[in-house]
Amino acid sequence: MDNNYANHCIECTVTNCKNHNSTKNFCALETIKVGTHEANPTVSQCTDCQSFELKCGGCK
């Protein structure tokens, strides 16, 4: 996956996500999946980016 790509339609500030653009606050994916962890979401905090993958800094 090319993290140098910045999808200017998907802003993102989650820098510990594997899909975060390495130099800008955009997602490097073409599309993302948004979901919820609530039965009846009423505020933005109830939603989740289900495309999130933890960036592995020093993994082997």
C-alpha distance matrix in Angstrom:
0.0 3.8 6.2 8.9 9.0 11.8 13.0 16.7 17.8 16.2 17.6 16.5 18.2 16.8 15.5 15.2 12.5 9.1 8.0 10.6 10.4 11.6 14.8 15.8 16.6 14.3 11.5 8.1 8.4 10.9 13.2 14.1 16.9 19.8 22.5 25.5 27.2 30.6 33.0 34.1 31.7 33.7 31.7 28.1 27.9 28.2 24.9 21.5 17.8 17.1 13.3 13.6 12.1 13.8 12.1 13.7 15.4 17.5 16.7 17.7
3.8 0.0 3.8 5.4 5.9 9.2 11.3 14.6 16.5 15.3 16.3 15.6 17.2 16.5 14.9 15.4 13.2 10.2 8.6 9.9 8.4 9.3 12.0 13.2 14.7 12.6 10.6 7.0 8.7 11.0 13.9 15.2 18.5 21.1 24.2 27.2 29.0 32.3 34.8 35.5 32.8 34.5 32.2 28.5 28.6 29.3 25.9 22.7 19.0 19.0 15.3 15.3 14.2 15.5 13.3 15.1 16.0 18.4 18.3 19.5
6.2 3.8 0.0 3.8 5.3 7.5 10.1 13.0 15.1 13.4 13.7 12.6 13.7 13.1 11.3 12.3 10.4 8.0 6.4 6.5 4.8 5.6 8.6 9.8 11.3 9.7 8.2 5.4 8.4 11.4 13.8 14.5 17.8 19.8 22.9 25.5 27.3 30.5 33.3 33.8 30.9 32.3 29.7 26.0 25.9 27.0 23.8 20.7 17.2 17.8 14.2 13.5 12.7 13.5 11.1 13.4 14.0 16.9 17.4 19.2
8.9 5.4 3.8 0.0 3.8 6.4 9.8 12.1 15.0 14.0 14.1 13.7 14.8 15.1 13.2 14.9 13.5 11.6 9.8 8.9 5.6 5.9 7.3 8.7 11.2 9.9 9.6 7.0 10.4 12.6 15.5 16.8 20.3 22.3 25.6 28.3 30.2 33.3 36.1 36.3 33.2 34.3 31.6 27.8 28.1 29.4 26.2 23.4 19.9 20.9 17.4 16.9 16.4 17.0 14.4 16.6 16.6 19.4 20.3 22.1
9.0 5.9 5.3 3.8 0.0 3.8 6.5 9.3 11.8 11.5 12.3 12.8 14.8 15.4 14.4 16.2 14.2 12.5 9.7 9.2 6.4 8.5 9.4 9.3 11.0 8.6 8.0 5.1 7.9 9.3 12.6 14.4 18.1 20.2 23.7 26.6 29.0 31.9 34.4 34.5 31.4 32.5 30.0 26.3 27.0 28.1 24.7 22.1 18.5 19.5 16.0 16.3 16.5 17.9 16.0 18.6 19.2 22.2 22.7 24.5
11.8 9.2 7.5 6.4 3.8 0.0 3.8 5.8 8.7 8.3 8.8 9.9 12.2 13.5 13.1 15.6 13.7 13.0 9.8 8.3 5.7 8.7 8.7 7.1 8.1 5.4 5.9 5.0 7.9 9.0 11.6 13.1 16.8 18.3 21.9 24.7 27.2 29.8 32.4 32.1 28.9 29.7 27.1 23.3 24.3 25.7 22.4 20.1 16.7 18.4 15.4 15.6 16.5 17.9 16.5 19.6 20.2 23.6 24.2 26.5
13.0 11.3 10.1 9.8 6.5 3.8 0.0 3.8 5.4 5.7 7.7 9.6 12.8 14.2 14.8 17.1 14.6 14.2 10.6 9.8 8.5 12.0 12.2 9.9 9.5 6.0 5.7 5.7 6.6 6.5 8.7 10.6 14.3 15.9 19.6 22.6 25.4 27.8 30.1 29.7 26.6 27.4 25.0 21.4 22.8 23.9 20.4 18.5 15.1 16.8 14.1 15.1 16.7 18.7 18.0 21.4 22.5 25.9 26.2 28.5
16.7 14.6 13.0 12.1 9.3 5.8 3.8 0.0 3.8 5.5 6.5 9.6 12.6 14.9 15.8 18.6 16.6 16.9 13.4 11.8 10.4 13.6 12.7 9.7 9.0 6.2 7.8 9.0 10.2 9.7 11.2 12.8 16.2 17.0 20.7 23.4 26.4 28.3 30.6 29.7 26.5 26.7 24.2 20.7 22.5 23.9 20.7 19.3 16.5 18.8 16.5 17.3 19.3 21.1 20.5 23.9 24.8 28.3 29.0 31.4
17.8 16.5 15.1 15.0 11.8 8.7 5.4 3.8 0.0 3.8 6.4 9.8 13.3 15.3 17.0 19.5 17.1 17.7 14.0 13.1 12.6 16.1 15.8 12.6 11.0 8.0 8.4 10.2 10.0 8.9 9.2 10.6 13.6 14.2 17.9 20.7 23.9 25.6 27.7 26.6 23.5 23.8 21.6 18.3 20.4 21.5 18.2 17.2 14.5 16.8 15.1 16.4 19.0 21.3 21.3 24.9 26.2 29.8 30.1 32.6
16.2 15.3 13.4 14.0 11.5 8.3 5.7 5.5 3.8 0.0 3.8 6.4 10.1 11.7 13.7 16.0 13.5 14.5 11.1 10.1 10.5 14.1 14.3 11.2 8.8 5.8 5.6 8.4 8.3 8.5 8.1 8.3 11.2 11.6 15.3 17.9 20.9 22.9 25.2 24.5 21.2 21.8 19.4 15.8 17.5 18.6 15.3 13.9 11.1 13.6 11.9 12.9 15.6 17.7 18.0 21.7 23.1 26.7 26.9 29.6
17.6 16.3 13.7 14.1 12.3 8.8 7.7 6.5 6.4 3.8 0.0 3.8 7.0 9.5 11.5 14.3 12.7 14.4 11.5 9.3 9.7 12.8 12.4 9.0 5.9 4.3 6.1 9.6 10.7 11.8 11.6 11.0 13.6 13.3 16.6 18.6 21.2 23.2 25.9 25.0 21.4 21.6 18.7 15.0 16.3 18.2 15.3 14.1 11.7 14.8 13.4 13.3 15.9 17.3 17.3 21.0 22.0 25.7 26.4 29.4
16.5 15.6 12.6 13.7 12.8 9.9 9.6 9.6 9.8 6.4 3.8 0.0 3.8 5.7 8.0 10.7 9.3 11.6 9.4 6.9 8.4 11.1 11.4 8.6 5.1 4.7 5.6 9.3 10.7 12.9 12.4 11.0 13.3 12.8 15.7 17.4 19.5 21.8 24.9 24.4 20.8 21.3 18.2 14.4 14.9 16.9 14.2 12.3 10.0 13.1 11.7 10.7 13.0 13.9 14.0 17.7 18.7 22.4 23.2 26.3
18.2 17.2 13.7 14.8 14.8 12.2 12.8 12.6 13.3 10.1 7.0 3.8 0.0 3.8 5.8 8.9 9.0 11.9 10.8 7.6 9.3 10.8 10.8 8.6 5.2 7.1 8.5 11.8 13.8 16.3 16.0 14.3 16.2 15.4 17.8 18.8 20.3 22.6 26.0 25.5 22.0 22.2 18.8 15.2 14.9 17.4 15.4 13.5 11.9 15.0 13.9 11.8 13.6 13.5 13.3 16.8 17.1 20.9 22.1 25.5
16.8 16.5 13.1 15.1 15.4 13.5 14.2 14.9 15.3 11.7 9.5 5.7 3.8 0.0 3.8 5.6 5.7 9.2 9.0 6.7 9.6 10.8 12.0 10.7 8.0 9.0 8.9 11.7 13.3 16.4 15.8 13.6 15.1 14.4 16.4 17.4 18.4 21.1 24.6 24.7 21.4 22.2 19.0 15.4 14.4 16.5 14.5 11.9 10.2 12.8 11.7 8.9 10.3 9.8 10.1 13.5 14.3 18.0 18.9 22.4
15.5 14.9 11.3 13.2 14.4 13.1 14.8 15.8 17.0 13.7 11.5 8.0 5.8 3.8 0.0 3.8 5.4 8.0 8.6 5.8 8.1 8.0 9.6 9.4 8.1 9.6 9.7 11.5 13.9 17.3 17.4 15.7 17.6 17.6 19.7 20.8 21.7 24.6 28.1 28.4 25.1 25.9 22.8 19.2 18.1 20.2 18.1 15.4 13.3 15.4 13.6 10.6 10.8 9.4 8.3 11.4 11.4 15.1 16.6 20.0
15.2 15.4 12.3 14.9 16.2 15.6 17.1 18.6 19.5 16.0 14.3 10.7 8.9 5.6 3.8 0.0 3.8 6.5 8.6 7.4 10.3 10.1 12.5 12.9 11.7 12.5 11.6 12.9 14.7 18.4 18.2 16.1 17.5 17.6 19.2 20.1 20.5 23.7 27.2 28.0 25.0 26.3 23.4 20.0 18.3 20.0 18.1 14.9 13.1 14.3 12.8 9.2 8.4 6.1 5.3 8.2 8.8 12.4 13.4 17.0
12.5 13.2 10.4 13.5 14.2 13.7 14.6 16.6 17.1 13.5 12.7 9.3 9.0 5.7 5.4 3.8 0.0 3.8 5.3 5.4 9.0 10.0 12.8 12.8 11.3 11.0 9.0 10.1 11.3 14.9 14.6 12.5 14.0 14.6 16.5 18.0 18.8 22.1 25.4 26.3 23.4 25.0 22.4 18.9 17.7 18.8 16.3 12.9 10.4 11.2 9.2 6.0 5.4 4.8 4.9 8.7 10.5 14.0 14.1 17.3
9.1 10.2 8.0 11.6 12.5 13.0 14.2 16.9 17.7 14.5 14.4 11.6 11.9 9.2 8.0 6.5 3.8 0.0 3.8 5.7 8.5 9.2 12.7 13.4 12.8 11.8 9.3 8.9 10.0 13.8 14.2 12.8 14.7 16.2 18.3 20.3 21.2 24.7 27.7 28.8 26.2 28.0 25.6 22.1 21.0 21.8 19.1 15.5 12.5 12.5 9.6 7.3 5.3 5.5 4.1 7.4 9.5 12.7 12.5 15.2
8.0 8.6 6.4 9.8 9.7 9.8 10.6 13.4 14.0 11.1 11.5 9.4 10.8 9.0 8.6 8.6 5.3 3.8 0.0 3.8 6.4 8.6 11.7 11.5 10.8 8.9 5.9 5.3 6.4 10.2 10.8 9.8 12.5 14.2 16.9 19.4 20.9 24.2 27.1 27.8 25.0 26.7 24.4 20.7 20.3 21.1 17.9 14.6 11.1 11.5 8.2 7.1 6.9 8.5 7.8 11.2 13.1 16.4 16.2 18.6
10.6 9.9 6.5 8.9 9.2 8.3 9.8 11.8 13.1 10.1 9.3 6.9 7.6 6.7 5.8 7.4 5.4 5.7 3.8 0.0 3.8 6.1 8.6 8.1 7.2 6.3 4.7 5.7 8.3 11.7 12.5 11.6 14.4 15.4 18.2 20.4 21.9 25.0 28.1 28.4 25.3 26.5 23.7 19.9 19.6 21.1 18.1 15.1 12.0 13.5 10.7 9.0 9.4 9.9 8.7 12.2 13.2 16.8 17.4 20.2
10.4 8.4 4.8 5.6 6.4 5.7 8.5 10.4 12.6 10.5 9.7 8.4 9.3 9.6 8.1 10.3 9.0 8.5 6.4 3.8 0.0 3.8 5.6 5.6 6.5 5.6 5.5 5.2 8.8 11.8 13.6 13.7 16.9 18.2 21.3 23.6 25.5 28.4 31.4 31.5 28.3 29.2 26.4 22.6 22.6 24.2 21.3 18.5 15.3 16.9 13.8 12.7 12.9 13.3 11.4 14.4 14.7 18.2 19.1 21.7
11.6 9.3 5.6 5.9 8.5 8.7 12.0 13.6 16.1 14.1 12.8 11.1 10.8 10.8 8.0 10.1 10.0 9.2 8.6 6.1 3.8 0.0 3.8 6.2 8.3 8.8 9.2 8.6 12.2 15.3 17.2 17.2 20.3 21.4 24.3 26.4 27.8 30.9 34.1 34.3 31.1 31.9 28.9 25.1 24.8 26.7 24.0 21.1 18.1 19.5 16.5 14.8 14.2 13.7 11.0 13.3 12.7 16.0 17.6 20.1
14.8 12.0 8.6 7.3 9.4 8.7 12.2 12.7 15.8 14.3 12.4 11.4 10.8 12.0 9.6 12.5 12.8 12.7 11.7 8.6 5.6 3.8 0.0 3.8 7.1 8.6 10.5 10.5 14.3 16.9 18.9 19.1 22.2 23.1 26.1 28.1 29.7 32.5 35.7 35.6 32.1 32.6 29.3 25.6 25.6 27.8 25.2 22.7 19.9 21.9 19.1 17.5 17.5 17.0 14.4 16.7 15.7 19.0 21.0 23.6
15.8 13.2 9.8 8.7 9.3 7.1 9.9 9.7 12.6 11.2 9.0 8.6 8.6 10.7 9.4 12.9 12.8 13.4 11.5 8.1 5.6 6.2 3.8 0.0 3.8 5.6 8.5 9.6 13.1 15.3 16.9 17.1 20.3 20.7 23.9 25.9 27.8 30.3 33.4 33.0 29.4 29.6 26.4 22.7 23.1 25.4 22.8 20.7 18.0 20.4 17.9 16.6 17.4 17.4 15.5 18.5 18.0 21.5 23.2 26.0
16.6 14.7 11.3 11.2 11.0 8.1 9.5 9.0 11.0 8.8 5.9 5.1 5.2 8.0 8.1 11.7 11.3 12.8 10.8 7.2 6.5 8.3 7.1 3.8 0.0 3.8 7.0 9.6 12.4 14.6 15.4 14.9 17.7 17.7 20.8 22.5 24.5 26.8 29.9 29.3 25.7 25.9 22.6 18.9 19.3 21.7 19.2 17.3 14.9 17.7 15.8 14.4 15.9 16.1 15.0 18.4 18.4 22.1 23.5 26.6
14.3 12.6 9.7 9.9 8.6 5.4 6.0 6.2 8.0 5.8 4.3 4.7 7.1 9.0 9.6 12.5 11.0 11.8 8.9 6.3 5.6 8.8 8.6 5.6 3.8 0.0 3.8 6.5 8.9 10.8 11.7 11.8 14.9 15.4 18.8 21.1 23.4 25.8 28.7 28.2 24.8 25.3 22.4 18.6 19.4 21.2 18.2 16.2 13.3 15.8 13.4 12.9 14.6 15.7 14.9 18.4 19.1 22.7 23.6 26.4
11.5 10.6 8.2 9.6 8.0 5.9 5.7 7.8 8.4 5.6 6.1 5.6 8.5 8.9 9.7 11.6 9.0 9.3 5.9 4.7 5.5 9.2 10.5 8.5 7.0 3.8 0.0 3.8 5.5 8.1 8.8 8.7 12.0 13.2 16.6 19.2 21.5 24.2 26.9 26.9 23.7 24.8 22.2 18.4 19.0 20.2 16.9 14.4 11.0 12.9 10.1 10.0 11.7 13.4 12.9 16.5 17.8 21.4 21.7 24.3
8.1 7.0 5.4 7.0 5.1 5.0 5.7 9.0 10.2 8.4 9.6 9.3 11.8 11.7 11.5 12.9 10.1 8.9 5.3 5.7 5.2 8.6 10.5 9.6 9.6 6.5 3.8 0.0 3.8 6.8 8.9 9.7 13.3 15.4 18.7 21.6 23.9 26.8 29.4 29.6 26.7 28.0 25.7 21.9 22.4 23.3 19.9 17.1 13.4 14.4 11.0 11.3 12.0 13.9 12.8 16.0 17.3 20.6 20.7 22.8
8.4 8.7 8.4 10.4 7.9 7.9 6.6 10.2 10.0 8.3 10.7 10.7 13.8 13.3 13.9 14.7 11.3 10.0 6.4 8.3 8.8 12.2 14.3 13.1 12.4 8.9 5.5 3.8 0.0 3.8 5.4 6.8 10.4 13.0 16.4 19.6 22.1 25.0 27.3 27.6 25.0 26.6 24.7 21.1 21.8 22.1 18.5 15.7 12.0 12.3 8.8 10.4 11.5 14.3 14.1 17.2 19.3 22.4 21.8 23.8
10.9 11.0 11.4 12.6 9.3 9.0 6.5 9.7 8.9 8.5 11.8 12.9 16.3 16.4 17.3 18.4 14.9 13.8 10.2 11.7 11.8 15.3 16.9 15.3 14.6 10.8 8.1 6.8 3.8 0.0 3.8 7.1 10.6 13.4 16.9 20.5 23.3 25.9 27.8 27.9 25.4 27.0 25.4 22.0 23.2 23.3 19.5 17.2 13.7 13.9 10.9 13.3 14.8 17.8 17.9 21.0 23.1 26.1 25.4 27.2
13.2 13.9 13.8 15.5 12.6 11.6 8.7 11.2 9.2 8.1 11.6 12.4 16.0 15.8 17.4 18.2 14.6 14.2 10.8 12.5 13.6 17.2 18.9 16.9 15.4 11.7 8.8 8.9 5.4 3.8 0.0 3.8 7.0 9.9 13.3 16.9 19.9 22.4 24.1 24.2 21.9 23.6 22.3 19.1 20.4 20.0 16.2 14.2 10.8 11.0 8.7 11.7 13.9 17.2 18.0 21.3 23.7 26.8 25.9 27.9
14.1 15.2 14.5 16.8 14.4 13.1 10.6 12.8 10.6 8.3 11.0 11.0 14.3 13.6 15.7 16.1 12.5 12.8 9.8 11.6 13.7 17.2 19.1 17.1 14.9 11.8 8.7 9.7 6.8 7.1 3.8 0.0 3.8 6.5 9.9 13.4 16.3 18.9 20.8 21.1 18.8 20.7 19.3 16.1 17.1 16.6 12.8 10.5 7.1 7.3 5.5 8.6 11.4 14.8 16.2 19.6 22.2 25.4 24.4 26.6
16.9 18.5 17.8 20.3 18.1 16.8 14.3 16.2 13.6 11.2 13.6 13.3 16.2 15.1 17.6 17.5 14.0 14.7 12.5 14.4 16.9 20.3 22.2 20.3 17.7 14.9 12.0 13.3 10.4 10.6 7.0 3.8 0.0 3.8 6.6 10.3 13.2 15.7 17.4 17.9 15.9 18.3 17.5 14.7 15.5 14.3 10.6 8.5 6.1 5.3 5.5 8.9 12.0 15.4 17.6 20.8 23.8 26.7 25.5 27.7
19.8 21.1 19.8 22.3 20.2 18.3 15.9 17.0 14.2 11.6 13.3 12.8 15.4 14.4 17.6 17.6 14.6 16.2 14.2 15.4 18.2 21.4 23.1 20.7 17.7 15.4 13.2 15.4 13.0 13.4 9.9 6.5 3.8 0.0 3.8 7.1 10.4 12.6 14.5 14.7 12.3 14.6 13.7 11.0 12.0 10.6 6.9 5.7 4.7 5.5 7.4 9.6 13.2 16.1 18.7 22.0 24.7 27.8 26.8 29.4
22.5 24.2 22.9 25.6 23.7 21.9 19.6 20.7 17.9 15.3 16.6 15.7 17.8 16.4 19.7 19.2 16.5 18.3 16.9 18.2 21.3 24.3 26.1 23.9 20.8 18.8 16.6 18.7 16.4 16.9 13.3 9.9 6.6 3.8 0.0 3.8 7.1 9.2 10.9 11.6 9.9 12.8 12.6 10.8 11.1 8.7 5.6 5.2 6.4 6.1 9.4 11.1 14.5 17.1 20.2 23.2 26.1 29.0 27.8 30.3
25.5 27.2 25.5 28.3 26.6 24.7 22.6 23.4 20.7 17.9 18.6 17.4 18.8 17.4 20.8 20.1 18.0 20.3 19.4 20.4 23.6 26.4 28.1 25.9 22.5 21.1 19.2 21.6 19.6 20.5 16.9 13.4 10.3 7.1 3.8 0.0 3.8 5.5 7.8 8.7 7.0 10.3 10.4 9.4 9.0 5.8 4.3 5.5 8.4 8.6 12.2 13.0 16.2 18.3 21.6 24.4 27.3 30.0 28.9 31.6
27.2 29.0 27.3 30.2 29.0 27.2 25.4 26.4 23.9 20.9 21.2 19.5 20.3 18.4 21.7 20.5 18.8 21.2 20.9 21.9 25.5 27.8 29.7 27.8 24.5 23.4 21.5 23.9 22.1 23.3 19.9 16.3 13.2 10.4 7.1 3.8 0.0 3.8 6.9 8.9 8.0 11.4 11.6 11.2 9.6 6.3 6.6 7.3 10.5 10.2 14.0 14.1 16.7 18.3 21.8 24.3 27.1 29.6 28.3 31.1
30.6 32.3 30.5 33.3 31.9 29.8 27.8 28.3 25.6 22.9 23.2 21.8 22.6 21.1 24.6 23.7 22.1 24.7 24.2 25.0 28.4 30.9 32.5 30.3 26.8 25.8 24.2 26.8 25.0 25.9 22.4 18.9 15.7 12.6 9.2 5.5 3.8 0.0 3.8 5.4 5.4 8.8 10.1 10.9 9.7 6.0 7.8 9.9 13.4 13.5 17.3 17.6 20.4 21.9 25.4 27.9 30.6 33.2 32.0 34.8
33.0 34.8 33.3 36.1 34.4 32.4 30.1 30.6 27.7 25.2 25.9 24.9 26.0 24.6 28.1 27.2 25.4 27.7 27.1 28.1 31.4 34.1 35.7 33.4 29.9 28.7 26.9 29.4 27.3 27.8 24.1 20.8 17.4 14.5 10.9 7.8 6.9 3.8 0.0 3.8 6.3 9.6 12.1 13.5 13.0 9.3 10.8 13.0 16.2 15.9 19.7 20.5 23.3 25.1 28.6 31.1 34.0 36.5 35.1 37.7
34.1 35.5 33.8 36.3 34.5 32.1 29.7 29.7 26.6 24.5 25.0 24.4 25.5 24.7 28.4 28.0 26.3 28.8 27.8 28.4 31.5 34.3 35.6 33.0 29.3 28.2 26.9 29.6 27.6 27.9 24.2 21.1 17.9 14.7 11.6 8.7 8.9 5.4 3.8 0.0 3.8 6.4 9.5 11.6 11.9 8.6 10.4 13.5 16.7 17.2 20.8 21.7 24.8 26.6 29.9 32.7 35.4 38.1 37.1 39.8
31.7 32.8 30.9 33.2 31.4 28.9 26.6 26.5 23.5 21.2 21.4 20.8 22.0 21.4 25.1 25.0 23.4 26.2 25.0 25.3 28.3 31.1 32.1 29.4 25.7 24.8 23.7 26.7 25.0 25.4 21.9 18.8 15.9 12.3 9.9 7.0 8.0 5.4 6.3 3.8 0.0 3.8 6.0 7.8 8.4 5.4 7.2 10.7 14.0 15.2 18.6 19.2 22.6 24.3 27.4 30.4 32.8 35.7 35.0 37.9
33.7 34.5 32.3 34.3 32.5 29.7 27.4 26.7 23.8 21.8 21.6 21.3 22.2 22.2 25.9 26.3 25.0 28.0 26.7 26.5 29.2 31.9 32.6 29.6 25.9 25.3 24.8 28.0 26.6 27.0 23.6 20.7 18.3 14.6 12.8 10.3 11.4 8.8 9.6 6.4 3.8 0.0 3.8 7.1 8.4 6.9 9.1 12.9 16.1 17.9 21.0 21.4 24.9 26.4 29.2 32.3 34.5 37.6 37.1 40.3
31.7 32.2 29.7 31.6 30.0 27.1 25.0 24.2 21.6 19.4 18.7 18.2 18.8 19.0 22.8 23.4 22.4 25.6 24.4 23.7 26.4 28.9 29.3 26.4 22.6 22.4 22.2 25.7 24.7 25.4 22.3 19.3 17.5 13.7 12.6 10.4 11.6 10.1 12.1 9.5 6.0 3.8 0.0 3.8 5.5 5.7 7.7 11.3 14.3 16.8 19.6 19.5 23.0 24.1 26.8 30.0 31.8 35.0 34.9 38.2
28.1 28.5 26.0 27.8 26.3 23.3 21.4 20.7 18.3 15.8 15.0 14.4 15.2 15.4 19.2 20.0 18.9 22.1 20.7 19.9 22.6 25.1 25.6 22.7 18.9 18.6 18.4 21.9 21.1 22.0 19.1 16.1 14.7 11.0 10.8 9.4 11.2 10.9 13.5 11.6 7.8 7.1 3.8 0.0 3.8 5.3 5.6 8.6 11.1 14.0 16.4 16.2 19.8 21.0 23.4 26.8 28.6 31.9 31.9 35.1
27.9 28.6 25.9 28.1 27.0 24.3 22.8 22.5 20.4 17.5 16.3 14.9 14.9 14.4 18.1 18.3 17.7 21.0 20.3 19.6 22.6 24.8 25.6 23.1 19.3 19.4 19.0 22.4 21.8 23.2 20.4 17.1 15.5 12.0 11.1 9.0 9.6 9.7 13.0 11.9 8.4 8.4 5.5 3.8 0.0 3.8 5.5 7.7 10.8 13.5 16.1 15.2 18.4 19.1 21.8 24.8 26.6 29.7 29.7 33.1
28.2 29.3 27.0 29.4 28.1 25.7 23.9 23.9 21.5 18.6 18.2 16.9 17.4 16.5 20.2 20.0 18.8 21.8 21.1 21.1 24.2 26.7 27.8 25.4 21.7 21.2 20.2 23.3 22.1 23.3 20.0 16.6 14.3 10.6 8.7 5.8 6.3 6.0 9.3 8.6 5.4 6.9 5.7 5.3 3.8 0.0 3.8 6.8 10.5 12.3 15.5 15.2 18.4 19.6 22.7 25.6 27.8 30.8 30.3 33.4
24.9 25.9 23.8 26.2 24.7 22.4 20.4 20.7 18.2 15.3 15.3 14.2 15.4 14.5 18.1 18.1 16.3 19.1 17.9 18.1 21.3 24.0 25.2 22.8 19.2 18.2 16.9 19.9 18.5 19.5 16.2 12.8 10.6 6.9 5.6 4.3 6.6 7.8 10.8 10.4 7.2 9.1 7.7 5.6 5.5 3.8 0.0 3.8 7.1 9.1 12.1 12.3 15.8 17.5 20.4 23.6 26.0 29.1 28.5 31.5
21.5 22.7 20.7 23.4 22.1 20.1 18.5 19.3 17.2 13.9 14.1 12.3 13.5 11.9 15.4 14.9 12.9 15.5 14.6 15.1 18.5 21.1 22.7 20.7 17.3 16.2 14.4 17.1 15.7 17.2 14.2 10.5 8.5 5.7 5.2 5.5 7.3 9.9 13.0 13.5 10.7 12.9 11.3 8.6 7.7 6.8 3.8 0.0 3.8 5.8 8.7 8.6 12.0 13.9 16.8 20.0 22.5 25.5 24.8 27.8
17.8 19.0 17.2 19.9 18.5 16.7 15.1 16.5 14.5 11.1 11.7 10.0 11.9 10.2 13.3 13.1 10.4 12.5 11.1 12.0 15.3 18.1 19.9 18.0 14.9 13.3 11.0 13.4 12.0 13.7 10.8 7.1 6.1 4.7 6.4 8.4 10.5 13.4 16.2 16.7 14.0 16.1 14.3 11.1 10.8 10.5 7.1 3.8 0.0 3.8 5.4 5.7 9.5 11.9 14.5 17.9 20.4 23.6 22.9 25.7
17.1 19.0 17.8 20.9 19.5 18.4 16.8 18.8 16.8 13.6 14.8 13.1 15.0 12.8 15.4 14.3 11.2 12.5 11.5 13.5 16.9 19.5 21.9 20.4 17.7 15.8 12.9 14.4 12.3 13.9 11.0 7.3 5.3 5.5 6.1 8.6 10.2 13.5 15.9 17.2 15.2 17.9 16.8 14.0 13.5 12.3 9.1 5.8 3.8 0.0 3.8 5.4 8.4 11.5 14.4 17.4 20.4 23.2 21.9 24.4
13.3 15.3 14.2 17.4 16.0 15.4 14.1 16.5 15.1 11.9 13.4 11.7 13.9 11.7 13.6 12.8 9.2 9.6 8.2 10.7 13.8 16.5 19.1 17.9 15.8 13.4 10.1 11.0 8.8 10.9 8.7 5.5 5.5 7.4 9.4 12.2 14.0 17.3 19.7 20.8 18.6 21.0 19.6 16.4 16.1 15.5 12.1 8.7 5.4 3.8 0.0 3.8 6.5 10.0 12.2 15.3 18.3 21.2 19.9 22.3
13.6 15.3 13.5 16.9 16.3 15.6 15.1 17.3 16.4 12.9 13.3 10.7 11.8 8.9 10.6 9.2 6.0 7.3 7.1 9.0 12.7 14.8 17.5 16.6 14.4 12.9 10.0 11.3 10.4 13.3 11.7 8.6 8.9 9.6 11.1 13.0 14.1 17.6 20.5 21.7 19.2 21.4 19.5 16.2 15.2 15.2 12.3 8.6 5.7 5.4 3.8 0.0 3.8 6.6 9.1 12.4 15.2 18.2 17.3 20.0
12.1 14.2 12.7 16.4 16.5 16.5 16.7 19.3 19.0 15.6 15.9 13.0 13.6 10.3 10.8 8.4 5.4 5.3 6.9 9.4 12.9 14.2 17.5 17.4 15.9 14.6 11.7 12.0 11.5 14.8 13.9 11.4 12.0 13.2 14.5 16.2 16.7 20.4 23.3 24.8 22.6 24.9 23.0 19.8 18.4 18.4 15.8 12.0 9.5 8.4 6.5 3.8 0.0 3.8 6.3 9.0 12.3 14.9 13.6 16.2
13.8 15.5 13.5 17.0 17.9 17.9 18.7 21.1 21.3 17.7 17.3 13.9 13.5 9.8 9.4 6.1 4.8 5.5 8.5 9.9 13.3 13.7 17.0 17.4 16.1 15.7 13.4 13.9 14.3 17.8 17.2 14.8 15.4 16.1 17.1 18.3 18.3 21.9 25.1 26.6 24.3 26.4 24.1 21.0 19.1 19.6 17.5 13.9 11.9 11.5 10.0 6.6 3.8 0.0 3.8 6.1 9.2 11.9 11.0 14.2
12.1 13.3 11.1 14.4 16.0 16.5 18.0 20.5 21.3 18.0 17.3 14.0 13.3 10.1 8.3 5.3 4.9 4.1 7.8 8.7 11.4 11.0 14.4 15.5 15.0 14.9 12.9 12.8 14.1 17.9 18.0 16.2 17.6 18.7 20.2 21.6 21.8 25.4 28.6 29.9 27.4 29.2 26.8 23.4 21.8 22.7 20.4 16.8 14.5 14.4 12.2 9.1 6.3 3.8 0.0 3.8 6.1 9.3 9.2 12.4
13.7 15.1 13.4 16.6 18.6 19.6 21.4 23.9 24.9 21.7 21.0 17.7 16.8 13.5 11.4 8.2 8.7 7.4 11.2 12.2 14.4 13.3 16.7 18.5 18.4 18.4 16.5 16.0 17.2 21.0 21.3 19.6 20.8 22.0 23.2 24.4 24.3 27.9 31.1 32.7 30.4 32.3 30.0 26.8 24.8 25.6 23.6 20.0 17.9 17.4 15.3 12.4 9.0 6.1 3.8 0.0 3.8 5.9 5.5 8.9
15.4 16.0 14.0 16.6 19.2 20.2 22.5 24.8 26.2 23.1 22.0 18.7 17.1 14.3 11.4 8.8 10.5 9.5 13.1 13.2 14.7 12.7 15.7 18.0 18.4 19.1 17.8 17.3 19.3 23.1 23.7 22.2 23.8 24.7 26.1 27.3 27.1 30.6 34.0 35.4 32.8 34.5 31.8 28.6 26.6 27.8 26.0 22.5 20.4 20.4 18.3 15.2 12.3 9.2 6.1 3.8 0.0 3.8 5.9 9.3
17.5 18.4 16.9 19.4 22.2 23.6 25.9 28.3 29.8 26.7 25.7 22.4 20.9 18.0 15.1 12.4 14.0 12.7 16.4 16.8 18.2 16.0 19.0 21.5 22.1 22.7 21.4 20.6 22.4 26.1 26.8 25.4 26.7 27.8 29.0 30.0 29.6 33.2 36.5 38.1 35.7 37.6 35.0 31.9 29.7 30.8 29.1 25.5 23.6 23.2 21.2 18.2 14.9 11.9 9.3 5.9 3.8 0.0 3.8 6.6
16.7 18.3 17.4 20.3 22.7 24.2 26.2 29.0 30.1 26.9 26.4 23.2 22.1 18.9 16.6 13.4 14.1 12.5 16.2 17.4 19.1 17.6 21.0 23.2 23.5 23.6 21.7 20.7 21.8 25.4 25.9 24.4 25.5 26.8 27.8 28.9 28.3 32.0 35.1 37.1 35.0 37.1 34.9 31.9 29.7 30.3 28.5 24.8 22.9 21.9 19.9 17.3 13.6 11.0 9.2 5.5 5.9 3.8 0.0 3.8
17.7 19.5 19.2 22.1 24.5 26.5 28.5 31.4 32.6 29.6 29.4 26.3 25.5 22.4 20.0 17.0 17.3 15.2 18.6 20.2 21.7 20.1 23.6 26.0 26.6 26.4 24.3 22.8 23.8 27.2 27.9 26.6 27.7 29.4 30.3 31.6 31.1 34.8 37.7 39.8 37.9 40.3 38.2 35.1 33.1 33.4 31.5 27.8 25.7 24.4 22.3 20.0 16.2 14.2 12.4 8.9 9.3 6.6 3.8 0.0
